[in-house]
């Protein structure tokens, strides 16, 4: 079992930025491909971005491409999501996820999840 903890959410104005972080206390992510998902009220959890374990390849949902950037630190202990030019429709609970297999947009294929961090973008 891998316990994952997100942080960095909050309230921001339209056009603002936030940086989310995800760690697994006492562990590294070196054996996992990682992703961020989000879930808005009344909607299904949706894919946001993914990064493979080497960090050399990333993938983004069309709705965030060019505004968000997923990355991980060199020690592979922390996953980040830099969110710029935020819009009200980005309001959601953001979750990090880890998968022993290849990164995918399919949420049901991820092995471990964090508890989520709330991001609210005011118009």
C-alpha positions as CSV (number, residue, x, y, z in Angstrom):
1,X,0.0,0.0,0.0
2,X,1.3,3.5,-0.9
3,X,-0.2,6.4,1.0
4,X,-0.2,9.5,-1.1
5,X,-0.7,13.1,0.1
6,X,-1.6,16.1,-2.1
7,X,-1.1,19.7,-1.1
8,X,-1.2,23.2,-2.6
9,X,-4.8,23.6,-3.4
10,X,-6.7,26.8,-2.5
11,X,-8.8,29.7,-3.8
12,X,-7.4,31.7,-6.7
13,X,-8.8,34.3,-9.1
14,X,-9.3,33.7,-12.8
15,X,-6.0,33.9,-14.6
16,X,-4.1,33.0,-11.5
17,X,-1.7,30.1,-10.8
18,X,-1.3,27.3,-8.3
19,X,1.2,24.5,-7.8
20,X,0.0,21.2,-6.5
21,X,2.3,18.7,-4.9
22,X,2.0,15.0,-4.2
23,X,4.2,12.9,-1.9
24,X,4.3,9.4,-0.5
25,X,5.8,9.8,2.9
26,X,8.8,7.5,3.3
27,X,8.7,6.3,-0.3
28,X,9.7,7.3,-3.8
29,X,7.7,7.2,-7.0
30,X,10.6,5.6,-9.0
31,X,8.6,2.4,-9.7
32,X,5.4,4.2,-10.8
33,X,4.0,6.2,-13.6
34,X,2.0,9.1,-12.2
35,X,-1.0,11.2,-13.0
36,X,-3.3,13.9,-11.9
37,X,-7.0,13.6,-12.1
38,X,-9.8,16.0,-11.0
39,X,-13.4,15.7,-10.0
40,X,-15.8,18.6,-10.1
41,X,-19.1,18.5,-8.1
42,X,-21.6,16.3,-9.9
43,X,-19.1,15.1,-12.5
44,X,-17.0,12.0,-12.9
45,X,-13.3,12.0,-12.1
46,X,-11.4,13.0,-15.2
47,X,-7.8,12.7,-16.4
48,X,-5.7,15.9,-16.3
49,X,-2.1,14.9,-16.9
50,X,0.4,12.0,-16.7
51,X,4.1,11.5,-16.6
52,X,6.1,8.3,-17.0
53,X,8.5,7.1,-14.3
54,X,11.6,8.4,-16.1
55,X,10.0,11.8,-16.5
56,X,10.8,11.9,-20.1
57,X,7.3,11.8,-21.4
58,X,4.1,13.6,-20.4
59,X,0.5,13.7,-21.6
60,X,-2.3,16.2,-21.0
61,X,-6.0,16.5,-21.4
62,X,-6.9,18.9,-24.2
63,X,-8.7,21.2,-21.7
64,X,-5.4,21.9,-19.8
65,X,-2.7,21.5,-22.5
66,X,-0.6,24.6,-22.7
67,X,-1.7,25.9,-19.2
68,X,-0.8,23.0,-16.9
69,X,2.6,21.3,-16.5
70,X,3.2,18.0,-14.7
71,X,6.6,17.2,-13.4
72,X,8.5,15.3,-10.7
73,X,11.6,16.1,-8.8
74,X,14.9,14.4,-9.6
75,X,14.7,12.2,-6.4
76,X,11.2,11.1,-7.6
77,X,9.7,11.8,-4.2
78,X,7.4,14.5,-5.2
79,X,4.9,15.0,-8.1
80,X,3.9,18.5,-9.2
81,X,1.2,20.1,-11.2
82,X,1.8,23.7,-12.1
83,X,-1.4,25.3,-13.1
84,X,-1.4,28.6,-14.9
85,X,-4.1,30.8,-16.5
86,X,-6.7,29.1,-14.3
87,X,-10.4,29.3,-15.3
88,X,-13.5,28.7,-13.2
89,X,-14.1,25.4,-15.0
90,X,-10.8,24.2,-13.5
91,X,-12.6,24.2,-10.1
92,X,-12.4,20.6,-8.7
93,X,-10.8,18.3,-6.2
94,X,-7.5,17.3,-7.7
95,X,-6.1,13.8,-7.0
96,X,-2.7,12.3,-7.7
97,X,-2.5,8.7,-8.7
98,X,0.2,6.1,-9.1
99,X,0.4,3.1,-11.4
100,X,2.9,0.2,-11.6
101,X,2.1,-0.2,-15.2
102,X,2.2,2.4,-18.0
103,X,0.5,5.8,-17.5
104,X,-2.9,5.9,-19.0
105,X,-6.0,8.2,-19.0
106,X,-8.1,5.4,-17.6
107,X,-8.6,6.1,-13.9
108,X,-9.7,2.6,-13.0
109,X,-6.2,1.3,-13.9
110,X,-4.4,3.3,-11.2
111,X,-3.2,1.4,-8.1
112,X,-2.9,4.2,-5.5
113,X,-4.7,7.5,-4.9
114,X,-4.3,10.5,-2.7
115,X,-7.1,12.0,-0.7
116,X,-7.4,15.0,-3.0
117,X,-6.9,18.8,-2.6
118,X,-9.5,21.4,-3.4
119,X,-8.9,24.0,-6.1
120,X,-11.4,26.8,-6.5
121,X,-11.1,29.4,-9.2
122,X,-13.2,32.5,-8.6
123,X,-14.6,34.4,-11.6
